[in-house]
Amino acid sequence: MPGRASWWGAPIIKQKGIIEYTLSPYQTKAAPHWVRSYVFNFYRRVSAEAVYFVIPFGLGYGIYAWAKRHDAYQNSKAGHIASGAAHH
C-alpha cells in the first residue's frame, strides 16, 4: 500500500512532532530503593492505622465466638435441662 507504514514503527513517510523519551541510567539505579522504601512506608502507614481495624475485628470476633459457644450450649442436652425446657 503506497503511503502507509508496512508495519508499526517502520516509517515510510517522514513524521513530524514525535518526541521520544528515555530513562536515564542514573534513574534506573534508584529503582531498588523504591521497593525498599515502599515496604517500610507501607508498614509504617498500616501500623499507624492498625488500631482502627484490629480492635473492631477483635471485638467482633470475640462476640462471634461467644455467641457460637452460647448457641451450642443452648442447643445441648445440658442447656435444655438448665433452661427448664427439657420436658414439654
TORVEXFI-133463 format. One record per atom (N, C-alpha, C): residue in three letters; atom name; z negated, x, y negated. Coordinates in steps of 0.2 Angstrom, whole numbers, padded with zeros to 4 digits. Each point is the difference from the previous one (the first is absolute). Example, Ala and Ser with C-alpha at 12.3 -4.5 7.8 and 13.67 -1.06 7.14 Angstrom:
<aa:ALA	at:N	pz:-0039	px:0066	py:0028>;
<aa:ALA	at:CA	pz:0000	px:-0004	py:-0006>;
<aa:ALA	at:C	pz:0000	px:0004	py:-0006>;
<aa:SER	at:N	pz:0004	px:-0002	py:-0005>;
<aa:SER	at:CA	pz:-0001	px:0004	py:-0006>;
<aa:SER	at:C	pz:-0003	px:-0004	py:-0005>;
This chain:
<aa:MET	at:N	pz:0000	px:0004	py:0006>;
<aa:MET	at:CA	pz:0000	px:-0004	py:-0006>;
<aa:MET	at:C	pz:0000	px:0004	py:-0006>;
<aa:PRO	at:N	pz:0005	px:0000	py:-0004>;
<aa:PRO	at:CA	pz:0000	px:0004	py:-0006>;
<aa:PRO	at:C	pz:-0005	px:-0002	py:-0005>;
<aa:GLY	at:N	pz:-0003	px:0005	py:-0003>;
<aa:GLY	at:CA	pz:-0005	px:-0002	py:-0006>;
<aa:GLY	at:C	pz:-0007	px:-0001	py:0002>;
<aa:ARG	at:N	pz:-0001	px:0000	py:0007>;
<aa:ARG	at:CA	pz:-0007	px:-0001	py:0002>;
<aa:ARG	at:C	pz:-0003	px:0006	py:0004>;
<aa:ALA	at:N	pz:-0006	px:0001	py:0001>;
<aa:ALA	at:CA	pz:-0003	px:0005	py:0003>;
<aa:ALA	at:C	pz:0001	px:-0001	py:0008>;
<aa:SER	at:N	pz:0002	px:0005	py:0004>;
<aa:SER	at:CA	pz:0001	px:-0001	py:0007>;
<aa:SER	at:C	pz:-0007	px:-0002	py:0003>;
<aa:TRP	at:N	pz:-0005	px:0003	py:-0002>;
<aa:TRP	at:CA	pz:-0007	px:-0002	py:0003>;
<aa:TRP	at:C	pz:-0005	px:0002	py:-0005>;
<aa:TRP	at:N	pz:-0006	px:-0003	py:0000>;
<aa:TRP	at:CA	pz:-0005	px:0001	py:-0005>;
<aa:TRP	at:C	pz:-0001	px:0007	py:-0001>;
<aa:GLY	at:N	pz:0000	px:0002	py:-0007>;
<aa:GLY	at:CA	pz:-0001	px:0007	py:-0002>;
<aa:GLY	at:C	pz:0006	px:0004	py:0000>;
<aa:ALA	at:N	pz:0006	px:-0002	py:0002>;
<aa:ALA	at:CA	pz:0005	px:0004	py:0000>;
<aa:ALA	at:C	pz:0004	px:-0002	py:-0006>;
<aa:PRO	at:N	pz:-0001	px:0003	py:-0006>;
<aa:PRO	at:CA	pz:0004	px:-0002	py:-0006>;
<aa:PRO	at:C	pz:0007	px:0002	py:0000>;
<aa:ILE	at:N	pz:0004	px:-0005	py:-0001>;
<aa:ILE	at:CA	pz:0007	px:0001	py:-0001>;
<aa:ILE	at:C	pz:0002	px:-0001	py:-0008>;
<aa:ILE	at:N	pz:-0004	px:-0004	py:-0003>;
<aa:ILE	at:CA	pz:0001	px:-0001	py:-0007>;
<aa:ILE	at:C	pz:-0006	px:0003	py:-0004>;
<aa:LYS	at:N	pz:0001	px:0003	py:-0005>;
<aa:LYS	at:CA	pz:-0005	px:0004	py:-0004>;
<aa:LYS	at:C	pz:-0004	px:-0006	py:-0003>;
<aa:GLN	at:N	pz:-0007	px:0001	py:0001>;
<aa:GLN	at:CA	pz:-0005	px:-0005	py:-0002>;
<aa:GLN	at:C	pz:-0004	px:0003	py:-0005>;
<aa:LYS	at:N	pz:-0002	px:-0004	py:-0005>;
<aa:LYS	at:CA	pz:-0003	px:0002	py:-0006>;
<aa:LYS	at:C	pz:-0007	px:-0004	py:0000>;
<aa:GLY	at:N	pz:-0005	px:0003	py:-0003>;
<aa:GLY	at:CA	pz:-0007	px:-0003	py:-0001>;
<aa:GLY	at:C	pz:-0004	px:0000	py:0006>;
<aa:ILE	at:N	pz:0001	px:0004	py:0005>;
<aa:ILE	at:CA	pz:-0004	px:0001	py:0006>;
<aa:ILE	at:C	pz:-0004	px:0006	py:-0001>;
<aa:ILE	at:N	pz:-0007	px:-0001	py:0001>;
<aa:ILE	at:CA	pz:-0004	px:0006	py:-0001>;
<aa:ILE	at:C	pz:-0004	px:0000	py:0006>;
<aa:GLU	at:N	pz:-0001	px:0006	py:0003>;
<aa:GLU	at:CA	pz:-0003	px:0002	py:0006>;
<aa:GLU	at:C	pz:-0006	px:0003	py:-0002>;
<aa:TYR	at:N	pz:-0006	px:-0002	py:0003>;
<aa:TYR	at:CA	pz:-0006	px:0003	py:-0001>;
<aa:TYR	at:C	pz:-0003	px:0003	py:0007>;
<aa:THR	at:N	pz:-0003	px:0006	py:0000>;
<aa:THR	at:CA	pz:-0003	px:0003	py:0005>;
<aa:THR	at:C	pz:-0007	px:0001	py:-0001>;
<aa:LEU	at:N	pz:-0004	px:0002	py:0005>;
<aa:LEU	at:CA	pz:-0007	px:0001	py:0000>;
<aa:LEU	at:C	pz:-0001	px:0008	py:0000>;
<aa:SER	at:N	pz:-0004	px:0002	py:-0005>;
<aa:SER	at:CA	pz:-0001	px:0007	py:0000>;
<aa:SER	at:C	pz:-0004	px:0003	py:0006>;
<aa:PRO	at:N	pz:0002	px:0006	py:0002>;
<aa:PRO	at:CA	pz:-0004	px:0003	py:0006>;
<aa:PRO	at:C	pz:-0008	px:0000	py:-0002>;
<aa:TYR	at:N	pz:-0001	px:0001	py:-0006>;
<aa:TYR	at:CA	pz:-0007	px:0001	py:-0002>;
<aa:TYR	at:C	pz:-0004	px:-0007	py:0001>;
<aa:GLN	at:N	pz:0004	px:-0006	py:-0001>;
<aa:GLN	at:CA	pz:-0003	px:-0006	py:0001>;
<aa:GLN	at:C	pz:-0001	px:-0002	py:0007>;
<aa:THR	at:N	pz:0004	px:0003	py:0004>;
<aa:THR	at:CA	pz:0000	px:-0002	py:0007>;
<aa:THR	at:C	pz:-0006	px:0004	py:0003>;
<aa:LYS	at:N	pz:-0002	px:0005	py:-0002>;
<aa:LYS	at:CA	pz:-0006	px:0004	py:0002>;
<aa:LYS	at:C	pz:-0006	px:-0004	py:-0002>;
<aa:ALA	at:N	pz:0000	px:-0004	py:-0004>;
<aa:ALA	at:CA	pz:-0006	px:-0004	py:-0002>;
<aa:ALA	at:C	pz:-0001	px:-0006	py:0004>;
<aa:ALA	at:N	pz:0005	px:-0002	py:0004>;
<aa:ALA	at:CA	pz:-0001	px:-0006	py:0005>;
<aa:ALA	at:C	pz:-0006	px:0000	py:0005>;
<aa:PRO	at:N	pz:-0001	px:0006	py:0003>;
<aa:PRO	at:CA	pz:-0006	px:0000	py:0004>;
<aa:PRO	at:C	pz:-0007	px:-0002	py:-0003>;
<aa:HIS	at:N	pz:0000	px:0001	py:-0007>;
<aa:HIS	at:CA	pz:-0006	px:-0001	py:-0003>;
<aa:HIS	at:C	pz:-0001	px:-0008	py:-0002>;
<aa:TRP	at:N	pz:0006	px:-0003	py:0000>;
<aa:TRP	at:CA	pz:0000	px:-0007	py:-0001>;
<aa:TRP	at:C	pz:-0004	px:-0004	py:0006>;
<aa:VAL	at:N	pz:0002	px:0003	py:0006>;
<aa:VAL	at:CA	pz:-0003	px:-0004	py:0006>;
<aa:VAL	at:C	pz:-0008	px:0002	py:0000>;
<aa:ARG	at:N	pz:-0002	px:0006	py:-0001>;
<aa:ARG	at:CA	pz:-0007	px:0001	py:0000>;
<aa:ARG	at:C	pz:-0003	px:-0004	py:-0006>;
<aa:SER	at:N	pz:0002	px:0000	py:-0006>;
<aa:SER	at:CA	pz:-0003	px:-0003	py:-0005>;
<aa:SER	at:C	pz:0000	px:-0008	py:0001>;
<aa:TYR	at:N	pz:0005	px:-0002	py:0003>;
<aa:TYR	at:CA	pz:0001	px:-0008	py:0002>;
<aa:TYR	at:C	pz:-0006	px:-0001	py:0005>;
<aa:VAL	at:N	pz:-0001	px:0004	py:0005>;
<aa:VAL	at:CA	pz:-0005	px:-0002	py:0005>;
<aa:VAL	at:C	pz:-0007	px:0000	py:-0003>;
<aa:PHE	at:N	pz:-0002	px:0005	py:-0004>;
<aa:PHE	at:CA	pz:-0006	px:0001	py:-0003>;
<aa:PHE	at:C	pz:-0001	px:-0006	py:-0006>;
<aa:ASN	at:N	pz:0005	px:-0001	py:-0003>;
<aa:ASN	at:CA	pz:0000	px:-0006	py:-0006>;
<aa:ASN	at:C	pz:-0001	px:-0006	py:0004>;
<aa:PHE	at:N	pz:0003	px:-0001	py:0005>;
<aa:PHE	at:CA	pz:0000	px:-0007	py:0004>;
<aa:PHE	at:C	pz:-0007	px:-0001	py:0003>;
<aa:TYR	at:N	pz:-0003	px:0006	py:0002>;
<aa:TYR	at:CA	pz:-0007	px:-0001	py:0003>;
<aa:TYR	at:C	pz:-0005	px:-0001	py:-0006>;
<aa:ARG	at:N	pz:0001	px:0003	py:-0006>;
<aa:ARG	at:CA	pz:-0004	px:-0001	py:-0005>;
<aa:ARG	at:C	pz:0000	px:-0007	py:-0003>;
<aa:ARG	at:N	pz:0006	px:-0003	py:0000>;
<aa:ARG	at:CA	pz:0001	px:-0007	py:-0003>;
<aa:ARG	at:C	pz:-0003	px:-0005	py:0005>;
<aa:VAL	at:N	pz:0001	px:0001	py:0007>;
<aa:VAL	at:CA	pz:-0002	px:-0005	py:0005>;
<aa:VAL	at:C	pz:-0008	px:0001	py:0000>;
<aa:SER	at:N	pz:-0003	px:0006	py:0000>;
<aa:SER	at:CA	pz:-0007	px:0000	py:0001>;
<aa:SER	at:C	pz:-0003	px:-0003	py:-0006>;
<aa:ALA	at:N	pz:0003	px:0000	py:-0006>;
<aa:ALA	at:CA	pz:-0003	px:-0003	py:-0006>;
<aa:ALA	at:C	pz:0000	px:-0007	py:0000>;
<aa:GLU	at:N	pz:0005	px:-0003	py:0004>;
<aa:GLU	at:CA	pz:0001	px:-0007	py:0001>;
<aa:GLU	at:C	pz:-0003	px:-0003	py:0006>;
<aa:ALA	at:N	pz:-0003	px:0005	py:0004>;
<aa:ALA	at:CA	pz:-0002	px:-0002	py:0007>;
<aa:ALA	at:C	pz:-0006	px:-0006	py:0000>;
<aa:VAL	at:N	pz:-0004	px:0001	py:-0005>;
<aa:VAL	at:CA	pz:-0005	px:-0005	py:-0001>;
<aa:VAL	at:C	pz:0002	px:-0007	py:0000>;
<aa:TYR	at:N	pz:0006	px:-0001	py:-0003>;
<aa:TYR	at:CA	pz:0003	px:-0007	py:-0001>;
<aa:TYR	at:C	pz:0003	px:-0003	py:0006>;
<aa:PHE	at:N	pz:0001	px:0004	py:0005>;
<aa:PHE	at:CA	pz:0003	px:-0003	py:0006>;
<aa:PHE	at:C	pz:-0004	px:0002	py:0006>;
<aa:VAL	at:N	pz:-0005	px:0005	py:0000>;
<aa:VAL	at:CA	pz:-0004	px:0001	py:0006>;
<aa:VAL	at:C	pz:-0006	px:-0005	py:0000>;
<aa:ILE	at:N	pz:-0003	px:-0001	py:-0005>;
<aa:ILE	at:CA	pz:-0006	px:-0004	py:0000>;
<aa:ILE	at:C	pz:0002	px:-0008	py:0001>;
<aa:PRO	at:N	pz:0005	px:-0002	py:-0003>;
<aa:PRO	at:CA	pz:0002	px:-0007	py:0002>;
<aa:PRO	at:C	pz:0003	px:-0001	py:0008>;
<aa:PHE	at:N	pz:0003	px:0006	py:0002>;
<aa:PHE	at:CA	pz:0002	px:0000	py:0007>;
<aa:PHE	at:C	pz:-0006	px:0000	py:0005>;
<aa:GLY	at:N	pz:-0004	px:0004	py:-0002>;
<aa:GLY	at:CA	pz:-0006	px:0001	py:0004>;
<aa:GLY	at:C	pz:-0004	px:-0007	py:0000>;
<aa:LEU	at:N	pz:-0001	px:-0003	py:-0005>;
<aa:LEU	at:CA	pz:-0004	px:-0006	py:-0001>;
<aa:LEU	at:C	pz:0004	px:-0005	py:0004>;
<aa:GLY	at:N	pz:0006	px:-0001	py:-0001>;
<aa:GLY	at:CA	pz:0004	px:-0005	py:0004>;
<aa:GLY	at:C	pz:0000	px:0001	py:0008>;
<aa:TYR	at:N	pz:0000	px:0007	py:0002>;
<aa:TYR	at:CA	pz:0000	px:0001	py:0007>;
<aa:TYR	at:C	pz:-0007	px:-0001	py:0003>;
<aa:GLY	at:N	pz:-0005	px:0001	py:-0004>;
<aa:GLY	at:CA	pz:-0007	px:-0002	py:0002>;
<aa:GLY	at:C	pz:-0001	px:-0007	py:0001>;
<aa:ILE	at:N	pz:0003	px:-0004	py:-0005>;
<aa:ILE	at:CA	pz:-0001	px:-0007	py:0001>;
<aa:ILE	at:C	pz:0004	px:-0003	py:0006>;
<aa:TYR	at:N	pz:0006	px:0003	py:0001>;
<aa:TYR	at:CA	pz:0004	px:-0002	py:0006>;
<aa:TYR	at:C	pz:-0003	px:0002	py:0006>;
<aa:ALA	at:N	pz:-0003	px:0006	py:0001>;
<aa:ALA	at:CA	pz:-0004	px:0002	py:0006>;
<aa:ALA	at:C	pz:-0006	px:-0005	py:0001>;
<aa:TRP	at:N	pz:-0004	px:-0001	py:-0005>;
<aa:TRP	at:CA	pz:-0005	px:-0004	py:0001>;
<aa:TRP	at:C	pz:0002	px:-0007	py:0002>;
<aa:ALA	at:N	pz:0005	px:-0003	py:-0003>;
<aa:ALA	at:CA	pz:0002	px:-0007	py:0002>;
<aa:ALA	at:C	pz:0003	px:0000	py:0007>;
<aa:LYS	at:N	pz:0003	px:0005	py:0002>;
<aa:LYS	at:CA	pz:0003	px:0000	py:0007>;
<aa:LYS	at:C	pz:-0006	px:0001	py:0005>;
<aa:ARG	at:N	pz:-0005	px:0004	py:-0001>;
<aa:ARG	at:CA	pz:-0006	px:0000	py:0004>;
<aa:ARG	at:C	pz:-0004	px:-0007	py:0000>;
<aa:HIS	at:N	pz:-0001	px:-0003	py:-0006>;
<aa:HIS	at:CA	pz:-0003	px:-0006	py:0000>;
<aa:HIS	at:C	pz:0004	px:-0006	py:0003>;
<aa:ASP	at:N	pz:0006	px:0000	py:0000>;
<aa:ASP	at:CA	pz:0004	px:-0005	py:0003>;
<aa:ASP	at:C	pz:0000	px:0001	py:0008>;
<aa:ALA	at:N	pz:0000	px:0007	py:0002>;
<aa:ALA	at:CA	pz:-0001	px:0001	py:0007>;
<aa:ALA	at:C	pz:-0007	px:-0002	py:0003>;
<aa:TYR	at:N	pz:-0005	px:0001	py:-0004>;
<aa:TYR	at:CA	pz:-0006	px:-0002	py:0002>;
<aa:TYR	at:C	pz:-0001	px:-0008	py:0000>;
<aa:GLN	at:N	pz:0003	px:-0003	py:-0005>;
<aa:GLN	at:CA	pz:0000	px:-0008	py:0000>;
<aa:GLN	at:C	pz:0003	px:-0003	py:0006>;
<aa:ASN	at:N	pz:0006	px:0003	py:0002>;
<aa:ASN	at:CA	pz:0004	px:-0002	py:0005>;
<aa:ASN	at:C	pz:-0003	px:0002	py:0007>;
<aa:SER	at:N	pz:-0005	px:0004	py:0000>;
<aa:SER	at:CA	pz:-0003	px:0002	py:0007>;
<aa:SER	at:C	pz:-0005	px:-0005	py:0002>;
<aa:LYS	at:N	pz:-0002	px:0002	py:0006>;
<aa:LYS	at:CA	pz:-0005	px:-0005	py:0004>;
<aa:LYS	at:C	pz:-0007	px:0001	py:-0004>;
<aa:ALA	at:N	pz:-0002	px:0006	py:-0002>;
<aa:ALA	at:CA	pz:-0006	px:0001	py:-0004>;
<aa:ALA	at:C	pz:0000	px:-0004	py:-0007>;
<aa:GLY	at:N	pz:0006	px:0000	py:-0003>;
<aa:GLY	at:CA	pz:0001	px:-0003	py:-0006>;
<aa:GLY	at:C	pz:-0001	px:-0007	py:0000>;
<aa:HIS	at:N	pz:0003	px:-0003	py:0005>;
<aa:HIS	at:CA	pz:0000	px:-0007	py:0001>;
<aa:HIS	at:C	pz:-0008	px:-0003	py:0002>;
<aa:ILE	at:N	pz:-0003	px:0004	py:0004>;
<aa:ILE	at:CA	pz:-0007	px:-0001	py:0001>;
<aa:ILE	at:C	pz:-0004	px:0000	py:-0006>;
<aa:ALA	at:N	pz:0001	px:0005	py:-0004>;
<aa:ALA	at:CA	pz:-0004	px:0001	py:-0006>;
<aa:ALA	at:C	pz:0001	px:-0005	py:-0006>;
<aa:SER	at:N	pz:0006	px:-0003	py:0000>;
<aa:SER	at:CA	pz:0002	px:-0005	py:-0005>;
<aa:SER	at:C	pz:-0002	px:-0007	py:0002>;
<aa:GLY	at:N	pz:-0002	px:0000	py:0007>;
<aa:GLY	at:CA	pz:-0003	px:-0007	py:0002>;
<aa:GLY	at:C	pz:0006	px:-0004	py:0002>;
<aa:ALA	at:N	pz:0006	px:0002	py:0001>;
<aa:ALA	at:CA	pz:0006	px:-0004	py:0001>;
<aa:ALA	at:C	pz:0002	px:0001	py:0008>;
<aa:ALA	at:N	pz:-0005	px:0003	py:0004>;
<aa:ALA	at:CA	pz:0001	px:0001	py:0007>;
<aa:ALA	at:C	pz:0001	px:-0006	py:0004>;
<aa:HIS	at:N	pz:-0003	px:-0006	py:-0002>;
<aa:HIS	at:CA	pz:0000	px:-0006	py:0004>;
<aa:HIS	at:C	pz:0003	px:-0005	py:-0005>;
<aa:HIS	at:N	pz:0005	px:-0004	py:0002>;
<aa:HIS	at:CA	pz:0003	px:-0005	py:-0004>;
<aa:HIS	at:C	pz:-0002	px:-0007	py:0002>;
